[in-house]
Amino acid sequence: MKTKLIGLFLCTFFAQIFAQNKLSIAESESLFLKNNLYLLANHYNIDISEAQILQAKIWDNPQFGLEVNAWAPNNEQKFFNVNQQGQKSAYIQQLIHIGGQRKNAIELAKSNAKLANYDFEILLRELKFQLRQSYFEIYFDTKSVQELDKQLINIKSVINAYSEQNKKGNISLKDLVRLQNLQLNLQKNRTEIINNINENKKSLNLLLGYSGQENYVLEPSTDEIKIYEKEVFDDLLNLQKTALENRPDFKKAATQIENASINLKLQKSLAIPDLTLGASYDQRGGAFNNQTNLTLAFPLPLWNKNKGNIKSAKFEIEQAEQQKEMATIEIKNEVKLALDKFQEQKTNFQITKTEIPSNLDTVYQGVYTNFVKRNISLLEFTDFLESYNESIISINNIKKAYLKTCEELNYTTASKIF
């Protein structure tokens, strides 16, 4: 009884471990948002920009100065004569920015913070797109490898049987070599797909924050796959409009115009001289003893009127407007290309929803059974098997390409179409 309980516990324990290693699309995205170091590091740019807003709101520190007599040249002839008969003076000054300089600096800092947020959204959008692309590459390539592994097991058993018969002289070496060539071709295809899986796993591990030692299996839920079968009713113009409304890179392009306009206001306000307001005290150095003064100072704008920075800011506005126009054209073209690719792959994907895959499996079972019973020739068997495996790989590639184009349509429109 005790042994049975231990066995049941171990089975439950390992079942839980394997269940944890299966990653759906949603679970993968959750791990990505939690563990991706590049994303976490770039989020600090938002914090930095927020801190710059705080800094822009702070006034300049007041300046305090003190002057004391170092040597009294009168009859006293002593150092540091700062008593009632000596001399000392002090002043305090505050720099005041006028012409809206401080206000414009704060607005520019806020605009820079918006740009930092858009930069983060752009990065997040791109990395999530890479995550899903790698996910589907691995998922469907793994299905192809699993099918090839089944065929390799079957071929190996047939080769072993043929090898024994060849030794007895019942089977020609030519037939054995034909089977071995088929095995080599299957192994070659498997290796190529495995190499592609490993490359995508490297990217996926980096996105998930994995070190490469983790053992996991990608297993999207039924609902996560089924959602890609929905119909897309939006036409090109609606999709382009959605993209221009949602894409953070386009919002950034529009904000850069705003940013450049605020910078122009700031540069114009910087051409207005700052005002330095203060007060001073002089014990005996002024017209009166214990003299208190009000001080007022500002630079004379004779040579530096900030003309270069103002002109540069105007060019930045024109540049930002051109970049926005270019972004509009690029986004519209990207959406059109993504829609064209989707519609093409949709046609191919419909084939995988017909009876063709099940017919292939049915025919394969029949061909394999008849070959074992020697009702069909080796040539017929190997020809069919080569065609069958190409078809299975093609079906998985079609599914993979279709889901990737669906994600590309999501990506280019920055919306959840699927």
C-alpha positions as a printed NumPy array, in Angstrom:
array([[  0.   ,   0.   ,   0.   ],
       [  2.84 ,   2.338,   0.93 ],
       [  4.593,   1.612,  -2.371],
       [  1.432,   2.421,  -4.307],
       [  1.053,   5.747,  -2.498],
       [  4.67 ,   6.651,  -3.226],
       [  4.193,   5.714,  -6.867],
       [  1.017,   7.794,  -7.08 ],
       [  2.802,  10.76 ,  -5.477],
       [  5.707,  10.531,  -7.906],
       [  3.375,  10.287, -10.892],
       [  1.456,  13.347,  -9.694],
       [  4.697,  15.232,  -9.   ],
       [  6.205,  14.597, -12.424],
       [  2.873,  15.268, -14.125],
       [  2.815,  18.703, -12.484],
       [  6.395,  19.365, -13.604],
       [  5.625,  18.486, -17.207],
       [  2.433,  20.543, -17.078],
       [  4.431,  23.542, -15.914],
       [  6.839,  23.135, -18.837],
       [  4.061,  23.576, -21.384],
       [  3.869,  27.198, -22.458],
       [  0.798,  28.614, -24.136],
       [  1.012,  31.89 , -26.058],
       [ -0.45 ,  33.819, -23.111],
       [  1.978,  32.203, -20.653],
       [  4.907,  33.017, -22.926],
       [  3.877,  36.665, -23.113],
       [  3.479,  36.785, -19.334],
       [  7.02 ,  35.445, -18.868],
       [  8.288,  37.904, -21.476],
       [  6.793,  40.918, -19.697],
       [  8.141,  39.698, -16.369],
       [ 11.643,  38.539, -17.341],
       [ 12.829,  40.354, -20.452],
       [ 15.885,  42.26 , -19.292],
       [ 16.091,  44.49 , -22.361],
       [ 12.503,  45.603, -21.814],
       [ 13.086,  46.174, -18.109],
       [ 16.268,  48.157, -18.788],
       [ 14.603,  50.409, -21.358],
       [ 11.739,  51.145, -18.993],
       [ 14.225,  53.223, -16.99 ],
       [ 14.239,  55.726, -19.869],
       [ 10.683,  56.637, -18.863],
       [ 11.772,  57.134, -15.254],
       [ 14.697,  59.258, -16.428],
       [ 12.427,  61.48 , -18.54 ],
       [  9.99 ,  61.868, -15.633],
       [ 12.905,  62.973, -13.45 ],
       [ 13.826,  65.589, -16.059],
       [ 10.338,  67.115, -15.692],
       [ 10.958,  67.421, -11.971],
       [ 14.34 ,  69.021, -12.636],
       [ 12.866,  71.549, -15.088],
       [ 10.434,  72.77 , -12.409],
       [ 13.197,  73.566,  -9.91 ],
       [ 14.356,  77.156,  -9.526],
       [ 18.042,  78.044,  -9.8  ],
       [ 19.813,  78.253,  -6.466],
       [ 20.291,  81.764,  -5.047],
       [ 23.881,  83.011,  -4.888],
       [ 25.351,  84.341,  -1.647],
       [ 28.611,  86.299,  -1.388],
       [ 30.646,  87.738,   1.486],
       [ 33.467,  90.296,   1.441],
       [ 35.671,  91.131,   4.461],
       [ 38.612,  93.465,   4.967],
       [ 41.918,  91.608,   4.623],
       [ 44.279,  94.407,   5.748],
       [ 43.463,  97.725,   7.396],
       [ 45.857, 100.398,   6.016],
       [ 44.951, 102.993,   8.657],
       [ 46.533, 103.454,  12.048],
       [ 45.223, 100.119,  13.276],
       [ 47.242,  98.228,  10.627],
       [ 45.884,  94.768,  11.297],
       [ 44.507,  91.827,   9.336],
       [ 40.805,  91.02 ,   9.032],
       [ 39.446,  94.126,  10.633],
       [ 35.775,  93.16 ,  10.702],
       [ 34.687,  94.807,  13.935],
       [ 32.48 ,  97.864,  14.127],
       [ 35.303, 100.102,  12.869],
       [ 36.286,  97.692,  10.102],
       [ 34.711,  96.761,   6.786],
       [ 32.559,  93.85 ,   5.599],
       [ 29.89 ,  93.444,   2.99 ],
       [ 27.529,  90.68 ,   1.812],
       [ 25.027,  90.098,  -0.948],
       [ 22.405,  87.56 ,  -2.055],
       [ 21.16 ,  87.205,  -5.64 ],
       [ 18.494,  85.17 ,  -7.415],
       [ 18.514,  84.448, -11.151],
       [ 15.031,  84.84 , -12.623],
       [ 14.232,  83.466, -16.094],
       [ 11.756,  85.696, -17.869],
       [  9.942,  85.489, -21.19 ],
       [  8.454,  82.048, -20.398],
       [ 11.806,  80.251, -20.332],
       [ 10.991,  78.091, -17.313],
       [  7.492,  77.264, -18.579],
       [  8.836,  76.275, -22.008],
       [ 11.582,  74.16 , -20.429],
       [  8.96 ,  72.274, -18.401],
       [  6.79 ,  71.729, -21.497],
       [  9.794,  70.462, -23.439],
       [ 10.648,  68.023, -20.629],
       [  7.047,  66.744, -20.68 ],
       [  7.202,  66.332, -24.442],
       [ 10.471,  64.393, -24.106],
       [  8.748,  62.148, -21.551],
       [  5.992,  61.412, -24.095],
       [  8.646,  60.486, -26.654],
       [ 10.289,  58.165, -24.117],
       [  6.934,  56.456, -23.523],
       [  6.413,  55.995, -27.258],
       [  9.937,  54.587, -27.603],
       [  9.081,  52.018, -24.943],
       [  5.783,  51.152, -26.657],
       [  7.634,  50.723, -29.967],
       [ 10.153,  48.408, -28.331],
       [  7.427,  46.417, -26.563],
       [  5.467,  46.051, -29.806],
       [  8.523,  44.873, -31.757],
       [  9.65 ,  42.379, -29.114],
       [  6.156,  40.898, -28.738],
       [  6.021,  40.468, -32.504],
       [  9.392,  38.68 , -32.45 ],
       [  8.141,  36.51 , -29.597],
       [  5.098,  35.299, -31.505],
       [  7.034,  34.795, -34.724],
       [  9.606,  32.607, -32.952],
       [  6.84 ,  30.824, -31.03 ],
       [  5.041,  29.684, -34.179],
       [  8.272,  28.813, -35.963],
       [  9.213,  26.461, -33.13 ],
       [  5.704,  25.071, -32.638],
       [  5.059,  24.011, -36.25 ],
       [  8.639,  22.938, -36.939],
       [  8.424,  20.713, -33.871],
       [  5.301,  19.093, -35.329],
       [  7.213,  18.408, -38.546],
       [ 10.086,  16.869, -36.585],
       [  7.674,  14.668, -34.647],
       [  6.248,  13.348, -37.917],
       [  9.706,  12.743, -39.35 ],
       [ 10.699,  10.895, -36.172],
       [  7.754,   8.525, -36.644],
       [  8.831,   7.841, -40.216],
       [ 12.44 ,   7.316, -39.208],
       [ 11.383,   4.74 , -36.622],
       [  9.311,   2.905, -39.244],
       [ 12.074,   3.112, -41.844],
       [ 14.657,   1.879, -39.358],
       [ 12.56 ,  -1.198, -38.557],
       [ 12.104,  -1.892, -42.273],
       [ 15.856,  -1.424, -42.926],
       [ 16.701,  -3.844, -40.099],
       [ 14.376,  -6.433, -41.591],
       [ 15.771,  -5.881, -45.105],
       [ 19.318,  -6.047, -43.804],
       [ 18.656,  -9.488, -42.291],
       [ 17.049, -10.658, -45.519],
       [ 19.949,  -9.239, -47.533],
       [ 22.408, -11.279, -45.47 ],
       [ 20.346, -14.381, -46.267],
       [ 20.31 , -13.493, -49.95 ],
       [ 16.562, -12.939, -50.102],
       [ 16.73 ,  -9.176, -50.712],
       [ 19.02 ,  -7.364, -53.147],
       [ 21.509,  -4.79 , -51.892],
       [ 19.957,  -2.31 , -54.307],
       [ 16.637,  -2.392, -52.414],
       [ 18.411,  -2.033, -49.077],
       [ 20.412,   0.963, -50.329],
       [ 17.22 ,   2.602, -51.623],
       [ 15.708,   2.403, -48.158],
       [ 18.926,   3.719, -46.607],
       [ 18.897,   6.679, -49.024],
       [ 15.337,   7.424, -47.971],
       [ 16.463,   7.308, -44.342],
       [ 19.337,   9.709, -45.073],
       [ 17.005,  12.163, -46.812],
       [ 14.583,  12.084, -43.899],
       [ 17.443,  12.613, -41.472],
       [ 18.745,  15.5  , -43.581],
       [ 15.32 ,  17.187, -43.566],
       [ 15.05 ,  16.623, -39.835],
       [ 18.461,  18.206, -39.181],
       [ 17.575,  21.289, -41.239],
       [ 14.343,  21.781, -39.314],
       [ 16.08 ,  21.159, -35.961],
       [ 18.667,  23.835, -36.833],
       [ 15.836,  26.281, -37.515],
       [ 14.185,  25.348, -34.203],
       [ 17.438,  25.925, -32.321],
       [ 17.923,  29.348, -33.904],
       [ 14.406,  30.381, -32.952],
       [ 14.797,  28.908, -29.464],
       [ 17.846,  31.085, -28.974],
       [ 15.751,  34.161, -29.794],
       [ 12.819,  32.96 , -27.709],
       [ 15.009,  32.192, -24.687],
       [ 16.449,  35.688, -24.849],
       [ 12.977,  37.205, -25.012],
       [ 11.737,  35.079, -22.1  ],
       [ 14.804,  35.795, -19.986],
       [ 15.812,  32.117, -20.03 ],
       [ 19.434,  31.01 , -19.754],
       [ 18.974,  28.107, -22.169],
       [ 18.914,  25.443, -19.472],
       [ 15.129,  25.449, -19.126],
       [ 13.156,  22.572, -20.602],
       [  9.803,  23.675, -21.989],
       [  7.297,  22.673, -24.635],
       [  5.273,  25.205, -26.633],
       [  1.622,  24.22 , -26.554],
       [ -0.925,  26.892, -27.531],
       [ -4.439,  26.348, -26.278],
       [ -7.242,  25.412, -28.658],
       [ -8.788,  28.88 , -28.321],
       [ -5.434,  30.565, -29.034],
       [ -5.154,  28.71 , -32.344],
       [ -8.825,  28.888, -33.269],
       [ -8.864,  32.692, -33.084],
       [ -6.735,  32.823, -36.248],
       [ -9.55 ,  31.234, -38.242],
       [-11.826,  34.277, -37.852],
       [-12.774,  36.346, -40.875],
       [-11.282,  39.805, -41.482],
       [-13.992,  42.194, -42.664],
       [-12.027,  45.447, -42.57 ],
       [-10.896,  46.743, -45.941],
       [ -7.515,  48.301, -46.686],
       [ -8.547,  51.893, -45.942],
       [ -9.978,  50.984, -42.534],
       [ -6.881,  49.   , -41.633],
       [ -4.621,  51.87 , -42.687],
       [ -6.699,  54.281, -40.626],
       [ -6.47 ,  51.945, -37.617],
       [ -2.701,  51.774, -37.997],
       [ -2.32 ,  55.563, -38.103],
       [ -4.482,  55.87 , -34.994],
       [ -2.763,  53.152, -32.972],
       [  0.863,  52.79 , -33.982],
       [  3.255,  54.289, -31.421],
       [  5.896,  55.059, -34.062],
       [  3.392,  57.301, -35.887],
       [  2.345,  58.923, -32.605],
       [  6.012,  59.543, -31.919],
       [  6.43 ,  61.195, -35.335],
       [  3.507,  63.528, -34.552],
       [  4.884,  64.281, -31.089],
       [  8.289,  65.141, -32.562],
       [  6.62 ,  68.043, -34.412],
       [  5.124,  69.187, -31.118],
       [  8.495,  68.716, -29.445],
       [ 10.281,  70.801, -32.084],
       [  7.655,  73.564, -31.818],
       [  8.1  ,  73.739, -28.043],
       [ 11.858,  73.851, -28.534],
       [ 11.448,  76.806, -30.91 ],
       [  9.441,  78.652, -28.227],
       [ 12.146,  77.87 , -25.703],
       [ 14.943,  79.119, -27.966],
       [ 13.056,  82.365, -28.64 ],
       [ 12.502,  82.881, -24.918],
       [ 16.201,  82.221, -24.26 ],
       [ 16.975,  85.237, -26.448],
       [ 15.33 ,  87.402, -23.763],
       [ 17.961,  88.337, -21.135],
       [ 17.652,  86.753, -17.7  ],
       [ 17.117,  88.992, -14.702],
       [ 19.293,  88.786, -11.606],
       [ 17.577,  90.279,  -8.561],
       [ 19.31 ,  90.668,  -5.211],
       [ 20.13 ,  92.613,  -2.084],
       [ 23.467,  93.676,  -0.585],
       [ 24.837,  95.039,   2.669],
       [ 27.99 ,  97.182,   2.985],
       [ 29.29 ,  98.244,   6.394],
       [ 31.564, 101.127,   5.461],
       [ 32.454, 100.825,   1.776],
       [ 29.473, 102.661,   0.37 ],
       [ 28.206, 106.216,   0.458],
       [ 26.754, 105.534,   3.894],
       [ 27.695, 103.37 ,   6.799],
       [ 25.733, 100.147,   7.116],
       [ 24.378, 100.648,   3.628],
       [ 21.686,  98.273,   2.309],
       [ 21.173,  98.072,  -1.476],
       [ 18.806,  96.524,  -3.965],
       [ 20.64 ,  94.998,  -6.943],
       [ 19.311,  94.394, -10.416],
       [ 21.325,  92.999, -13.33 ],
       [ 20.756,  91.555, -16.792],
       [ 23.05 ,  90.881, -19.768],
       [ 22.961,  93.265, -22.706],
       [ 21.793,  91.395, -25.815],
       [ 24.303,  92.997, -28.15 ],
       [ 25.908,  90.022, -29.884],
       [ 24.342,  86.755, -28.705],
       [ 20.639,  86.814, -29.535],
       [ 20.411,  83.007, -29.844],
       [ 19.762,  83.348, -33.582],
       [ 21.575,  80.114, -34.46 ],
       [ 19.522,  77.957, -32.069],
       [ 16.296,  79.627, -33.181],
       [ 17.076,  78.934, -36.82 ],
       [ 18.05 ,  75.356, -35.983],
       [ 14.763,  74.844, -34.113],
       [ 12.805,  76.026, -37.176],
       [ 14.609,  73.48 , -39.351],
       [ 13.82 ,  70.772, -36.794],
       [ 10.102,  71.519, -37.176],
       [ 10.322,  71.208, -40.965],
       [ 12.328,  68.01 , -40.598],
       [  9.782,  66.51 , -38.167],
       [  6.91 ,  67.366, -40.543],
       [  8.69 ,  65.625, -43.42 ],
       [  9.378,  62.587, -41.225],
       [  5.707,  62.394, -40.288],
       [  4.695,  62.451, -43.96 ],
       [  7.233,  59.743, -44.711],
       [  5.959,  57.663, -41.757],
       [  2.39 ,  57.98 , -43.096],
       [  3.411,  56.602, -46.476],
       [  5.522,  53.819, -44.964],
       [  2.763,  52.678, -42.615],
       [  0.13 ,  52.606, -45.353],
       [  2.429,  50.537, -47.553],
       [  3.269,  48.174, -44.692],
       [ -0.43 ,  47.589, -44.002],
       [ -1.153,  46.937, -47.683],
       [  1.706,  44.46 , -47.94 ],
       [  0.635,  42.694, -44.744],
       [ -2.978,  42.464, -45.995],
       [ -1.86 ,  41.088, -49.383],
       [  0.308,  38.461, -47.684],
       [ -2.514,  37.547, -45.326],
       [ -5.025,  37.089, -48.151],
       [ -2.578,  34.897, -50.076],
       [ -1.754,  32.738, -47.067],
       [ -5.448,  32.565, -46.129],
       [ -6.125,  30.781, -49.427],
       [ -3.342,  28.298, -48.713],
       [ -4.496,  27.816, -45.128],
       [ -7.983,  26.798, -46.291],
       [ -6.397,  23.752, -47.907],
       [ -5.23 ,  22.501, -44.516],
       [ -8.843,  22.68 , -43.261],
       [-10.069,  20.268, -45.971],
       [ -9.958,  16.469, -45.942],
       [ -6.482,  16.43 , -47.499],
       [ -4.506,  15.951, -44.229],
       [ -6.77 ,  13.13 , -43.04 ],
       [ -6.68 ,  11.513, -46.508],
       [ -2.889,  11.628, -46.446],
       [ -2.823,   9.845, -43.098],
       [ -5.363,   7.248, -44.217],
       [ -3.465,   6.519, -47.418],
       [ -0.174,   6.333, -45.523],
       [ -1.541,   3.741, -43.131],
       [ -2.812,   1.723, -46.074],
       [  0.433,   1.989, -48.035],
       [  2.561,   1.059, -45.038],
       [  0.353,  -1.927, -44.176],
       [  0.349,  -3.168, -47.776],
       [  4.11 ,  -2.741, -48.023],
       [  4.634,  -4.83 , -44.893],
       [  2.334,  -7.469, -46.456],
       [  4.332,  -7.114, -49.697],
       [  1.268,  -6.114, -51.683],
       [  3.114,  -3.097, -53.153],
       [  6.682,  -2.762, -54.377],
       [  9.545,  -1.054, -52.596],
       [  9.689,   1.582, -55.344],
       [  6.026,   2.462, -54.857],
       [  6.504,   2.58 , -51.086],
       [  9.575,   4.853, -51.115],
       [  8.104,   7.18 , -53.74 ],
       [  4.941,   7.568, -51.717],
       [  6.818,   8.053, -48.452],
       [  8.967,  10.833, -49.921],
       [  5.864,  12.56 , -51.259],
       [  3.986,  12.007, -47.997],
       [  6.687,  13.557, -45.822],
       [  7.03 ,  16.548, -48.146],
       [  3.269,  17.047, -47.916],
       [  3.256,  16.849, -44.095],
       [  6.085,  19.383, -43.857],
       [  4.322,  21.615, -46.405],
       [  1.081,  21.541, -44.397],
       [  2.91 ,  22.604, -41.228],
       [  4.757,  25.3  , -43.17 ],
       [  1.477,  26.607, -44.59 ],
       [ -0.053,  26.795, -41.108],
       [  3.066,  28.481, -39.778],
       [  3.187,  31.02 , -42.606],
       [ -0.519,  31.816, -42.21 ],
       [ -0.352,  32.432, -38.457],
       [  2.76 ,  34.557, -38.941],
       [  0.966,  36.724, -41.527],
       [ -1.942,  37.098, -39.087],
       [  0.518,  38.35 , -36.488],
       [  2.081,  40.652, -39.068],
       [ -1.342,  42.163, -39.728],
       [ -1.74 ,  42.675, -35.974],
       [  1.726,  44.202, -35.844],
       [  1.379,  46.63 , -38.761],
       [ -2.031,  47.893, -37.577],
       [ -1.028,  47.864, -33.873],
       [ -4.396,  46.285, -33.099],
       [ -5.801,  42.93 , -31.993],
       [ -7.414,  41.717, -35.187],
       [ -6.684,  38.119, -34.152]])
